[in-house]
Amino acid sequence: MSASTNDTPRSDELAQMVAEADTGGRTPTDRFSRFVLLAVPLCWALFQIWYASPWPYQLRIGVFNATEARAIHLAFGVFLAFVAYPAFKGSPRNHIPLIDWALALGAAFCAAYLFLYQAELARRPGLPTTMDLTVAVLGILFLLEGARRTLGLALPIVGLFFIAYAFFGPYLPGLLAHRGASLSRAASQYWLTTEGVFGVALGVSTAFVFLFVLFGSLLERAGAGNYFIKLAFGLLGHLRGGPAKAAVLGSASTGLISGSSVANVVTTGTFTIPLMKRVGYPPVKAGAIEVSASVNGQIMPPVMGAAAFLIAEYVGISYAEVVRHAIVPALLTYLSLFYVVDIEARKYGMKGVRQERRRSRLTSLAIGGMTISGFILFCGFVYYALGWTRTAFGSYASWAAGLGALAVYIGSIAWRARYPDLEADDPAALADKLPDAVEVAPAGIHYVMPVFILVWCLMVEELSPGLSAFYGTMALIFLVATQRPLIAFFRRDFNLIAPLKAGFVDVVEGLATGARNMVGIAIATAAAGIVVGTVALTGIGLVLSEIVIAASGGNLLIMLLMTALICMVVGLGMPTTANYVVVATLMAPVIVEVATLNGLAVALVAVHLYVFYFGLMADVTPPVGLASFAASAISRADPLRTGIQAFRYEMRTAILPLVFIFNHQLLLIGIESWWHLIIVVTGALVGMLMFVSVTQQIFVTRSRIWESAILLLACFMLFRPGFFMDRLSDPYIDEPGDRIVELAGELPADAFLRFEVEGMDLSGNDFTRIVQLPLGDADPGAERLAASGVQITAFGGQTQIVNVRFRSQAERLGLEVGQTVTRVEIPDPQTWRNEWMFIPALALVGFVAALQWRRREWDQPGMPVAKPA
């Protein structure tokens, strides 16, 4: 099957689509406006690099505190929102109207007000002047209009709803009623302090997210995006349904540096969707596969979009820990997506794209394995080389490591210069012949260096995300500026003026593009602060807890499904970042509350990842799934049908949060050894593949209803083996509560301490709950508990909580002063391991496979159904 040129958008349409999704799409023709749209984002990028760097403290100039930096950050964002994003579809794209200039300057002034008048505001806290109130009201209006332009109507409507709730509280019925807020109180809460718009979410955007988005933009400018796509097609394009499998791998690789579902769709989908249509995928399914692959890019470490940094802040753990907890679910969802596209290829009897150089499957597998192994060995060499510098050079290790990294980079460029440049191909050309993976792989080996430096700083050195991104970004700026002249030099082309100029242009445009890509995120995190401010101002969080608990009847599963629905409804038309902030603020404490009342000790990071995952589903879910609309624009398919099909594919991603809420081992919590990890991951992978087989109704061949039911039972046994094993033997030993400090000191590093507390709620009702508190390094018990935010002591014959640190893990888990520790649950080493349940589960899978294998010859998907004589 082939797609005519009329079925694919023209290159100018695709370029406009990418611009609208990423940078606003306004391209003025006059010189002054073009200069502003280059200079302002460039200044924003340079400011953020300076703020993240250690230079202000070393030079003792240009030091900004967090509040000042957030104000400047938002001022740049709202200014660009008005000049780069047209107000309406019919608004001019080729020039900036005077009204937009005025709005941009006014919005920037209101946002920068906290920076310009911080000293005056500090001298009169809670006593705003008329000027303060005017700026606050106008600032909120400017922010909501900027959100409408950059993100659509959903977020401004949510913001207005919560503002209205703050003011009209006295007129609301029942539980929803509150005393209301005055204009002075609301202005201080939302705009003049760090409790609202300028709160934690905008702080994360300022301190961490900007440089990671900048890093991705520069990496794309360097050519890494095109490299990942071509390498994916070279490795997988020849397989059955190869373009779809290449789309999955390419989108996963691009998602590592993009962090935006829509941007990922319009970037990789430009190539992958037309190719999928050419090999036989219907337009709806081609678009849906790209949507699934692109949306899941946001759950793939190390970047994970902006929400990952917010999770670290809200949960109170390091970013490295968030990555560690998120890696297994991310791998499971991508591996299962490969299985989805293979099933679809079997249904339609597809073949791969013709290879220019034919190789056997064994040779192709060896090439793919050698490519992956080469990257792993390269990273391993750098890892041990950097580790060796610490021992050999002592205090000069950083200089030695830098020189070593420079030598490796120059060596990789010398190797890369031996291969031709990777030009961006037309999808039609890729459909005729695939790139040779052997030639493509070495052409991008040098891209590993800045990525490795970023991950090294995050995971090994455990630097802050902002400082890690600074070092990675500086390495990437050096790469973008020097790769062209170095390649020319090693090719013995000594006319280096043109490559140097091209490298400088790439750096400037990469910085400016990265800043313009940040406008939506800056606006989203600021506008989401309105919700956070309202929760603190009105106490709606406690009210919502009571309402949801009553509506769910205290049932945890119903509560989780309600939260999932809220995530998808609230997220319609909203970016994932804002959706996460809103729902995590409102619902995460409720989930923890209901879980503990149901006797389930749930890890806080599992709750926040749950909200994050279902927030992603809003990019897919009809009728407003933005990623589905972007994909359908490329595939020329109906957006509603594309969204429905993508939702079917994404059911495998939606099941994961429900699994790891009950089975924390998927988040690497409670993993005891490498063998334990392998067994757990293998069981979960088989469960994911069987769940896909159930949703697609195909395993070895087409499944009958009762066969799907058996596979679904096997899935449940693989996903939650503890459901059965815990009924056979109790996995925990109860110890008295007065031993909690002693037992906390005996647990291994990074373990979780489970214990039961009793207390009384605000209504005077007694309650009992189970808490699972994360512990850090293996220190004495009292110190480990204090590091997690809680102090416990024996008092009056009882073991009581005497202090809970503000915004600590302990506080977020619902621990309060005065609660009594009644018992501690310690894992029983003699109990049956949950993994024994994998044996009957795999037996059920084998039973269904054997039944279907017998009839595969006449009921093969994609083939005529004909029983043998």
C-alpha angles and dihedrals in degrees: 000000000000134000121228121228089252089065093060127065116248119256092253090053091050092047090052090048092053091047093050091049098045113025109012101265097248110135108175119201099210117093098233095054091046089051092051092048089053101037099046096051089043091053090047091053093048091048091052092048090050092047093050095045128087090234098095091057094042094048094032093225132106095022112165125189120224096265093050092048092050091051093050091044093054092043090059091045098052092042091056091043090064100039099039101037119061117229096232140007090262095048117114119272098185097060140022113245119229091245090060091051090053093046091047093053093044093049092047091052093050091049093047092048092098089054096045097045103024095125093051093047091050091055093056108035113181092007104094119185125224088264091052092051093047092051092046094051093045091044092055091048092048090048094051091048090048089051090051092053097045103032108019132245101306100080097043090050091051090047093050091048092055093044089052090049090054093054102036098046096118091058096052124099130247120330093001093065121103135161094266131230130269120230090251093052094045093048091052092046098047105033117004099055137037093257096090133014093003093047136114097303094055088042091058090048089052100043103036119001099059095061093046090053088046089050091053093048092051092046089052090048089052089059100257094128093057089043093054092048095048092045090050091051092045092053101039110014094094094056125094104290086002099167090057092050089047088050090056094049094041093048091048090052093045091045088060089069103024109054092189124102096204094043090050092051095050093043102048096021090065087072105025104047097055089046093050089052091050094056093048111277112137112244093250093053093042090056093042093053091052090048092052093047094046097045091051089055087080092062094050114101144257096043104018092175123277094303093073091066090048090052089055090052097044095044094041098233133116122273089242089061091051089053092048092052094045102046101083097049089047093053091046093053093050095045090050090049088058086056091050094055091045090054090050090049090052091050092058098035092240130178131203130257117280115265119224089217112035118218133176119258090250091054092046090049090049091050091050092047092047091050093052091041090050092057091046093048091046091052090044091052092051091045095054092039090055091045091051092054090063091060097038102042105027111189091009092057093108092055091045092048091049093051090046092051089048091052091049090048093051090047092051091048090051089053092044091052089067090067129067121261118266106243119196106261130214111244090238090058092050089051091058097050136357126235115255108254091207090061096037099050098065092045092075105031091113090063087073094070101071091038090051092048090051094049092042092055092046102042106024107027089032092215119165115281090246095052091042091052089048093057092043092048093049090051089049093048088053090049094049092048097046109031095082097049092042092050090049090049094051089048087056093247100137096180092102100162095090095046091048091051090047091050092051091049090049091053094048095045092043091054093046093046092048090053093049089050087057096059095087094046093048091049092045096051091046094048091046086058087071088067092047091050092050092051091053092043099049107022091236089148092071091044091051090050091057093045095049094044089051093046093049094042088233090294110144097207092051088047092053092049090049090052091049090052091048090051092053095044096045090044096056104124093354126112116251092248095058092040091054094049093049098045096038090052092050106030111024094075089047092054091050090049095050093043094053092046088053090054094253116132100212123188113238093228089057090056094050093045087051091056091044094052095050090045087061090055089068089070087062105032118101141266097033104018101146095200091051091052091050092050093046090053088060098039093043089229131133107280094215093053090044090053093048092050092046089051089055090053092045093055086091089058092045092055093057098071090051088052100049093046086066099027110045093179089085086064090052091254112142095011108148105185145355090266090052090050093050092049093048095046093045092051092048092048092052089048091051092049091049090049089053089050089054094049092045093040092227131104116147086341135342110324126229119224095257091047090054088050091054091048090049090053089050089051091054092049091050096043098045110018091158090069089074102026094052088060091054096049134001108251094207138060116218116232125184116267093241089070095060096105092047093047092047089060093051097054118097123256117289092012126142123242116216119200141152124239132189126207147134127266127221091271092057095253120139117235140182123207140174117230128194107202119190116230126203129209122355099270130139111301098251092051093048091051091047090051088055090052106260136102119199129187140167110259129171093347092309134095106237139178107245101176138018118190116233115258092003127137089256093056093047090053090057100257114151138181112273098030115132124230105223102175144352123224115218121186111258109232090200096057123105113268116247090230090073085078089067090074098065089038092056089045089058090049090050091048093055091043091054092050093049094043090063093059100034094102095068101026102047114147112253092021130096113271108241126151117222118257 
